Amino acid sequence: MMARPALLSRLHWLGHDSFRLDGPPVVYFDPWHLPKNSPPADVILVSHEHHDHCSPDDIRAIRRPDTTIVANPSAAAALEPPVSILRAGEEITLGGMRVRAVPAYNIDKPFHPKTAGHVGYVVFVGGESLYFAGDTDAIPEMEKLGTDVALLPVSGKYVMTAEEAVQAARLIGPKVAVPMHYGAGVAGSPDDAERFKRLSPVPVVVFTQEGKE
């Protein structure tokens, strides 16, 4: 059996699409409704401007003077500067970690059009890679991303369904997939995560939400 990527032991699901990757560096993905006393961030990655992904209050709670915030242009406009702007296809290196922005968009829904320039992120750290898909459907750009870990939305409505996430997993070919975008009252439920796990062509780890009371 293939060993799980070491990154998994450093990863925490904070609900919905929010994750923290323990450091170094400490990286947050789309922080929203964070648990109290969340550790400060070295890097914060924001995929797009929608309120459940771009939360100035949550970012303020974990931001320090030396925190680097990376966002697409629309999210950057909603946040206190300085913010490093990344568009799909662009990269930045932060303290030994490489961050690449990749496309994220809907194919058959109006919520995240390709023209909006929303992004996901691939981070390369410690010899491994992690893909945070953001709000997206299964799109051709996912093919052969080949990351070790893929964080994929599964709820449907605004993003891909569990069945469409199965298609995305086939395109990406990660060693492990982790479902997200469910259980926060926005869309989806734990049933979507479990359905994705049953159908997935790659191993799936369903996280328990950290800090949930």
FILUM-412551 format. One record per residue (C-alpha): residue number from 0; residue in one letter; x, y, z. Coordinates in nm, 3 decimals, decimal comma, always signed. Each point is the difference from the previous one (the first is absolute). Layout:
<markes>
     k   r         u         v         w
   NUM   A         X         Y         Z
...
</markes>
This chain:
<markes>
     k   r         u         v         w
     0   M    +0,000    +0,000    +0,000
     1   M    +0,130    +0,345    -0,091
     2   A    +0,105    +0,209    +0,298
     3   R    -0,213    +0,303    +0,076
     4   P    +0,160    +0,336    -0,076
     5   A    +0,162    +0,153    +0,307
     6   L    -0,192    +0,323    -0,066
     7   L    -0,319    -0,170    +0,120
     8   S    +0,127    -0,011    +0,358
     9   R    +0,042    +0,380    -0,007
    10   L    -0,339    +0,075    -0,157
    11   H    -0,307    +0,117    +0,195
    12   W    -0,351    +0,051    -0,135
    13   L    -0,156    +0,310    +0,157
    14   G    -0,341    -0,041    -0,165
    15   H    -0,142    +0,065    -0,347
    16   D    +0,300    +0,086    -0,223
    17   S    +0,233    +0,114    +0,279
    18   F    +0,319    -0,191    +0,077
    19   R    +0,317    +0,058    +0,196
    20   L    +0,331    -0,161    -0,088
    21   D    +0,230    -0,001    +0,301
    22   G    +0,345    +0,136    -0,051
    23   P    +0,245    +0,094    -0,070
    24   P    -0,156    +0,198    -0,157
    25   V    -0,351    +0,017    +0,151
    26   V    -0,231    +0,034    -0,300
    27   Y    -0,374    +0,074    +0,000
    28   F    -0,226    -0,061    -0,299
    29   D    -0,314    +0,218    -0,021
    30   P    -0,031    +0,057    +0,377
    31   W    -0,365    +0,045    +0,104
    32   H    -0,173    -0,055    +0,336
    33   L    +0,329    -0,100    +0,155
    34   P    +0,019    -0,171    +0,339
    35   K    +0,088    +0,227    +0,288
    36   N    +0,370    +0,041    +0,075
    37   S    +0,105    -0,122    -0,344
    38   P    +0,379    +0,027    -0,033
    39   P    +0,139    +0,297    -0,194
    40   A    +0,065    -0,041    -0,369
    41   D    +0,322    +0,022    -0,193
    42   V    -0,190    -0,019    -0,329
    43   I    -0,371    +0,047    -0,083
    44   L    -0,130    -0,110    -0,340
    45   V    -0,337    +0,136    -0,118
    46   S    -0,163    -0,145    -0,311
    47   H    -0,266    +0,261    -0,080
    48   E    -0,213    +0,279    +0,147
    49   H    -0,318    -0,185    +0,110
    50   H    -0,069    +0,052    +0,370
    51   D    +0,044    -0,365    +0,099
    52   H    +0,352    +0,003    -0,145
    53   C    +0,120    +0,356    +0,045
    54   S    -0,066    +0,109    +0,359
    55   P    +0,185    +0,315    +0,109
    56   D    -0,093    -0,059    +0,366
    57   D    +0,140    -0,353    +0,007
    58   I    +0,313    +0,110    -0,183
    59   R    +0,050    +0,285    +0,245
    60   A    -0,015    -0,247    +0,291
    61   I    +0,293    -0,209    -0,128
    62   R    +0,198    +0,267    -0,181
    63   R    +0,329    +0,126    +0,141
    64   P    +0,233    +0,272    -0,133
    65   D    +0,208    -0,262    -0,182
    66   T    -0,294    -0,203    -0,137
    67   T    -0,014    -0,026    -0,380
    68   I    -0,347    +0,006    -0,155
    69   V    -0,041    -0,134    -0,353
    70   A    -0,327    +0,049    -0,189
    71   N    -0,150    +0,031    -0,344
    72   P    -0,073    +0,361    -0,108
    73   S    -0,366    +0,009    +0,110
    74   A    +0,078    -0,132    +0,349
    75   A    +0,303    +0,225    +0,034
    76   A    -0,223    +0,302    -0,058
    77   A    -0,210    -0,096    +0,305
    78   L    +0,296    -0,041    +0,238
    79   E    +0,227    +0,238    +0,188
    80   P    +0,333    +0,042    -0,177
    81   P    +0,260    -0,118    -0,053
    82   V    -0,127    -0,296    -0,201
    83   S    +0,198    -0,191    -0,262
    84   I    -0,217    -0,054    -0,307
    85   L    +0,022    -0,326    -0,193
    86   R    -0,187    -0,083    -0,318
    87   A    -0,042    -0,349    -0,141
    88   G    +0,332    -0,122    -0,134
    89   E    +0,210    +0,225    +0,223
    90   E    +0,229    -0,112    +0,285
    91   I    +0,161    +0,147    +0,309
    92   T    +0,264    -0,142    +0,235
    93   L    -0,045    +0,066    +0,372
    94   G    +0,263    -0,118    +0,244
    95   G    +0,082    -0,318    -0,186
    96   M    -0,362    -0,076    -0,094
    97   R    -0,109    +0,044    -0,361
    98   V    -0,361    +0,107    -0,068
    99   R    -0,161    -0,027    -0,343
   100   A    -0,344    +0,142    -0,083
   101   V    -0,212    -0,217    -0,229
   102   P    -0,341    +0,057    -0,164
   103   A    -0,325    -0,061    +0,191
   104   Y    -0,335    +0,048    -0,171
   105   N    -0,346    -0,142    -0,075
   106   I    -0,079    -0,169    -0,328
   107   D    -0,381    -0,021    +0,028
   108   K    -0,080    +0,244    +0,282
   109   P    +0,003    +0,381    +0,021
   110   F    +0,168    +0,045    +0,338
   111   H    +0,369    -0,016    -0,092
   112   P    +0,043    +0,087    -0,368
   113   K    +0,339    -0,054    -0,157
   114   T    +0,019    +0,370    -0,083
   115   A    -0,008    +0,089    +0,373
   116   G    +0,355    -0,120    +0,045
   117   H    -0,058    -0,208    +0,313
   118   V    +0,280    -0,237    +0,092
   119   G    +0,104    -0,308    +0,189
   120   Y    +0,352    -0,056    +0,128
   121   V    +0,269    -0,264    -0,019
   122   V    +0,260    +0,026    +0,275
   123   F    +0,334    -0,178    -0,012
   124   V    +0,161    -0,051    +0,339
   125   G    +0,224    -0,263    +0,156
   126   G    +0,032    -0,194    -0,325
   127   E    -0,379    -0,047    -0,032
   128   S    -0,285    +0,189    -0,163
   129   L    -0,354    +0,087    +0,102
   130   Y    -0,280    +0,123    -0,226
   131   F    -0,273    +0,221    +0,146
   132   A    -0,265    +0,010    -0,272
   133   G    -0,203    +0,301    +0,115
   134   D    -0,355    +0,032    -0,135
   135   T    +0,004    -0,189    -0,327
   136   D    -0,145    -0,273    -0,214
   137   A    +0,207    -0,279    -0,150
   138   I    +0,191    +0,194    -0,266
   139   P    +0,250    -0,103    -0,269
   140   E    +0,283    +0,190    +0,170
   141   M    -0,004    -0,259    +0,280
   142   E    +0,137    -0,269    -0,228
   143   K    +0,331    -0,135    +0,118
   144   L    +0,050    +0,250    +0,281
   145   G    +0,141    -0,306    +0,170
   146   T    +0,002    +0,141    +0,352
   147   D    +0,050    -0,212    +0,308
   148   V    -0,312    +0,135    +0,174
   149   A    -0,310    +0,152    -0,164
   150   L    -0,263    +0,194    +0,196
   151   L    -0,318    -0,023    -0,208
   152   P    -0,349    +0,153    +0,044
   153   V    -0,279    -0,259    -0,005
   154   S    -0,325    +0,175    +0,093
   155   G    -0,147    +0,090    -0,337
   156   K    -0,213    +0,313    -0,057
   157   Y    +0,287    +0,254    -0,013
   158   V    +0,277    -0,252    -0,071
   159   M    +0,036    -0,354    -0,127
   160   T    -0,205    -0,286    +0,144
   161   A    +0,156    -0,303    +0,163
   162   E    -0,032    -0,184    -0,332
   163   E    +0,168    +0,286    -0,186
   164   A    +0,274    +0,005    +0,264
   165   V    +0,063    -0,365    -0,089
   166   Q    +0,064    +0,117    -0,356
   167   A    +0,236    +0,268    +0,133
   168   A    +0,189    -0,260    +0,202
   169   R    +0,050    -0,203    -0,316
   170   L    +0,133    +0,304    -0,183
   171   I    +0,237    +0,102    +0,280
   172   G    +0,122    -0,338    +0,115
   173   P    +0,093    +0,097    +0,359
   174   K    +0,132    -0,249    +0,251
   175   V    -0,278    +0,110    +0,238
   176   A    -0,312    +0,215    -0,042
   177   V    -0,178    +0,194    +0,276
   178   P    -0,361    +0,119    -0,043
   179   M    -0,102    +0,356    +0,090
   180   H    -0,275    +0,260    -0,055
   181   Y    -0,271    -0,163    +0,212
   182   G    -0,150    +0,007    +0,347
   183   A    +0,010    +0,376    +0,062
   184   G    -0,356    +0,090    -0,099
   185   V    +0,111    +0,126    -0,340
   186   A    -0,046    -0,319    -0,199
   187   G    +0,048    -0,371    +0,046
   188   S    +0,020    -0,238    +0,294
   189   P    +0,228    -0,274    +0,136
   190   D    -0,194    -0,242    -0,221
   191   D    +0,161    +0,164    -0,304
   192   A    +0,346    -0,061    +0,144
   193   E    -0,079    -0,363    +0,075
   194   R    -0,145    -0,054    -0,348
   195   F    +0,314    +0,143    -0,154
   196   K    +0,208    -0,234    +0,215
   197   R    -0,198    -0,304    -0,116
   198   L    +0,025    +0,090    -0,369
   199   S    +0,349    +0,148    -0,020
   200   P    +0,266    -0,171    -0,213
   201   V    +0,269    +0,124    +0,243
   202   P    +0,029    -0,033    +0,380
   203   V    -0,215    +0,254    +0,189
   204   V    +0,042    +0,138    +0,351
   205   V    -0,308    +0,167    +0,153
   206   F    +0,113    +0,246    +0,266
   207   T    -0,177    +0,084    +0,324
   208   Q    -0,048    +0,376    +0,035
   209   E    +0,247    +0,151    +0,246
   210   G    -0,139    +0,222    +0,273
   211   K    -0,361    -0,111    -0,049
   212   E    -0,195    +0,000    +0,324
</markes>
